[in-house]
Amino acid sequence: MRIRDKVEGVRVIPLTPYVSRLLAALPRCSEWVEMPAGVVAQIQGHKPGATAEKHYRRRPLDLLRMWHTRAEAWILEQAGIEQPSAGEEPARLRAVQ
């Protein structure tokens, strides 16, 4: 798999057959969630670039959570994975010996 990289330009990542099949099955479409670019950058941990982002846009954590949840819901829907409900108890991890 080739992805764009800010440092090297392009990076090649080995892709397993299972993940390759999952990616190939996803529908090809343009913008799927109309998420503001500044929200995406902030969720990814990027520093603000534009003047408006640096001085005027202070997004509360709950707003970022809403957009992040919306993006995750779309990804899970496309993958055919049932979305957990908000009050559902998360699965517990256990040590395997």
C-alpha positions in Angstrom: 0.0 0.0 0.0 1.3 3.4 -0.9 0.4 6.5 1.2 1.5 10.1 1.0 3.9 11.1 3.6 4.9 14.7 4.7 8.5 13.7 5.1 9.4 11.2 2.5 6.7 12.1 0.0 5.4 8.5 -0.4 5.6 5.6 2.0 5.1 1.9 1.2 3.4 -0.2 3.9 3.2 -4.0 3.6 -0.4 -5.0 3.5 -1.8 -8.3 4.7 -4.2 -10.2 2.5 -7.1 -9.8 5.0 -6.7 -6.0 5.3 -6.2 -5.7 1.6 -9.6 -7.5 1.0 -11.3 -5.3 3.6 -10.0 -2.1 1.9 -10.9 -3.4 -1.6 -14.5 -4.0 -0.5 -15.0 -0.5 0.7 -17.1 1.7 -1.7 -15.3 4.4 -3.5 -16.9 7.8 -3.0 -15.9 11.4 -2.5 -16.2 13.2 0.9 -18.2 10.9 3.1 -18.5 13.0 6.2 -18.7 16.7 5.9 -16.2 17.3 8.7 -14.5 20.7 8.9 -10.8 20.4 8.0 -9.8 22.1 11.3 -11.6 19.4 13.3 -9.7 16.7 11.4 -6.4 18.4 12.1 -7.2 18.9 15.8 -8.2 15.3 16.3 -5.0 14.2 14.6 -3.0 16.4 16.9 -1.8 18.9 14.3 -1.0 22.4 15.4 -3.2 25.2 13.9 -1.9 26.5 10.7 -4.2 29.4 9.6 -4.6 32.6 11.5 -8.3 31.9 12.1 -7.4 28.4 13.5 -4.7 29.8 15.8 -6.7 32.7 17.3 -10.5 32.2 16.8 -11.2 28.5 16.8 -11.3 27.0 20.2 -13.2 23.7 19.8 -14.4 22.1 23.0 -13.6 18.4 23.6 -17.3 17.5 23.3 -17.5 19.0 19.8 -14.4 17.0 18.7 -16.0 13.9 20.2 -19.1 14.4 18.2 -17.2 14.6 14.9 -14.9 11.7 15.8 -17.9 9.5 16.7 -19.6 10.4 13.4 -16.5 9.4 11.5 -16.1 6.2 13.4 -19.8 5.3 12.9 -19.3 5.7 9.1 -16.2 3.5 9.1 -17.9 0.8 11.2 -21.0 0.9 8.9 -18.9 0.5 5.8 -17.0 -2.4 7.4 -20.3 -4.1 8.4 -19.4 -4.0 12.1 -22.2 -3.5 14.6 -21.9 -0.2 16.5 -21.9 -0.5 20.3 -24.5 1.5 22.1 -23.4 4.4 24.3 -24.3 2.7 27.6 -23.0 -0.8 26.6 -20.3 -2.3 28.8 -17.0 -2.6 26.8 -15.4 -6.0 26.3 -12.8 -6.7 28.9 -9.2 -7.6 28.0 -7.7 -10.6 29.7 -4.1 -11.8 30.0 -3.3 -14.9 27.9 -0.5 -17.2 29.1 
